Amino acid sequence: MTPKHAEINLDEVDRAVLNEIQTDFPLTPRPYEVLGHRLGLSEDVFLDRVRRLREIGVIRRIGGNFYSHRLGYASTLCAARVPPEKLAGFIEAVNRFEGVTHNYIRNHDLNVWFTFIAPSMEEIENHLADLARSVGVTEIYNLPAERTFKIKVDFKFEE
């Protein structure tokens, strides 16, 4: 794995691969064959590039993005005020929940922020109460969105 914030030199093919995998990912039995074909590469060459970019830390994950509410789920943003001596245990406890999709430390009084998705808001609230009891952190804020704004963000990798 490449050290955090290290400069990574990408060649033209790496940049083209990164451009292709961000949007319009083909839902076919062999998506990397289709993506490779778009760039004039074999499936094996395209996959080798993706694997290498993942190994060096350029690609964090490849997966779908879903509107959780359209699938019948509730979601929320949470913020917590966690004392430094409880930080490691709190983060570990949060990460054990299957529905946590992001978990970040922030340089702020509310120093841990995470997103939580579950079948219902009641389940989220129960998990947050269990979390508070188990790690002794009482200031966990449940901040469900009142209105959602989705913006499409693609990173274009050109010279």
C-alpha positions in Angstrom: 0.0 0.0 0.0 1.3 3.5 -0.9 1.8 5.8 2.1 -1.1 8.2 2.7 -0.9 11.4 0.6 2.1 10.1 -1.4 2.3 11.3 -5.0 1.2 8.6 -7.4 2.1 8.8 -11.0 -0.6 7.6 -13.3 0.0 6.9 -17.0 -2.6 7.5 -19.7 -4.1 4.0 -19.5 -4.5 4.3 -15.7 -6.3 7.6 -16.1 -8.5 6.1 -18.8 -9.4 3.1 -16.6 -10.3 5.4 -13.7 -12.5 7.5 -16.0 -14.3 4.4 -17.3 -15.2 2.7 -14.0 -16.8 5.8 -12.4 -20.0 6.0 -14.4 -22.1 3.7 -16.6 -20.6 0.6 -15.2 -22.0 -2.2 -17.4 -24.4 -4.7 -15.7 -23.2 -7.7 -17.7 -21.7 -11.0 -16.8 -18.2 -9.7 -17.8 -18.2 -6.0 -17.1 -14.4 -5.6 -17.3 -14.4 -7.1 -20.8 -16.9 -4.4 -21.9 -14.9 -1.7 -20.1 -11.7 -3.0 -21.6 -13.2 -3.0 -25.1 -14.2 0.6 -24.7 -10.5 1.5 -24.3 -9.1 -1.1 -26.8 -7.8 -3.3 -24.0 -8.3 -6.9 -23.2 -10.4 -7.9 -20.1 -7.2 -9.2 -18.5 -5.2 -6.0 -19.0 -8.1 -3.9 -17.8 -8.5 -6.0 -14.7 -4.8 -6.0 -14.0 -4.9 -2.2 -14.1 -7.9 -2.1 -11.7 -6.1 -4.5 -9.3 -2.9 -2.5 -9.3 -4.8 0.8 -8.7 -6.5 -0.8 -5.8 -3.3 -2.3 -4.3 -1.6 1.1 -4.4 -4.5 2.8 -2.8 -5.9 4.9 -5.7 -9.2 2.8 -5.8 -10.7 2.4 -2.3 -13.7 0.2 -3.4 -15.9 -0.6 -6.4 -19.6 -0.9 -5.6 -23.0 0.4 -6.3 -24.7 3.5 -5.0 -28.3 3.1 -4.0 -31.1 5.4 -2.8 -31.6 3.6 0.5 -35.1 5.1 1.0 -36.3 3.7 -2.3 -35.3 0.3 -1.0 -37.3 0.8 2.2 -34.4 1.7 4.4 -33.9 4.7 6.8 -30.6 6.6 6.9 -29.1 9.3 9.0 -26.0 11.2 9.6 -24.7 10.9 13.2 -22.3 13.1 15.1 -20.7 12.4 18.4 -18.6 14.1 21.1 -16.1 11.5 22.1 -13.4 12.1 24.7 -9.9 11.2 23.5 -9.6 8.3 25.9 -12.7 6.7 24.4 -12.1 7.4 20.8 -10.5 4.1 19.7 -13.2 2.0 21.4 -16.0 4.2 20.1 -14.7 4.0 16.5 -14.3 0.2 16.8 -17.9 -0.1 18.1 -19.4 2.0 15.4 -17.6 0.1 12.7 -19.1 -3.2 13.9 -22.6 -2.1 12.8 -23.4 -3.5 9.4 -25.3 -0.3 8.4 -22.5 2.1 8.9 -21.2 3.3 5.5 -18.8 6.1 6.5 -17.1 6.9 9.7 -14.8 9.9 10.1 -12.8 11.7 12.8 -13.1 15.5 12.5 -11.1 18.3 14.1 -14.2 19.7 15.9 -16.0 19.5 19.2 -18.3 16.9 17.6 -15.3 14.8 16.6 -16.8 11.6 15.1 -19.3 11.7 12.2 -20.8 8.6 10.6 -23.7 7.6 8.4 -26.0 4.8 9.4 -28.5 2.9 7.2 -31.0 0.3 8.7 -34.5 -1.1 7.9 -36.1 1.6 10.1 -35.3 4.7 12.0 -36.4 2.9 15.2 -33.6 0.3 14.6 -31.0 3.1 14.1 -32.2 4.8 17.3 -31.9 1.5 19.2 -28.4 0.9 17.9 -27.4 4.4 18.8 -28.7 3.9 22.4 -26.9 0.5 22.6 -23.7 2.2 21.3 -24.0 5.0 23.9 -24.4 2.5 26.7 -21.7 0.1 25.6 -18.9 2.8 25.2 -20.1 5.4 27.7 -20.5 8.2 25.2 -23.8 10.0 25.7 -23.6 12.8 23.2 -24.5 11.0 19.9 -26.7 13.1 17.6 -29.0 11.6 15.1 -29.3 14.0 12.2 -31.6 12.6 9.5 -31.8 14.6 6.3 -34.8 16.8 5.8 -34.1 17.1 2.1 -31.6 15.3 0.0 -29.5 16.8 -2.8 -27.6 14.3 -4.9 -24.9 15.6 -7.1 -23.0 13.5 -9.6 -19.3 13.7 -9.1 -16.9 12.2 -11.5 -13.2 12.9 -11.3 -11.7 13.4 -14.8 -8.2 12.0 -15.1 -6.6 13.9 -17.9 -3.1 15.4 -18.1 
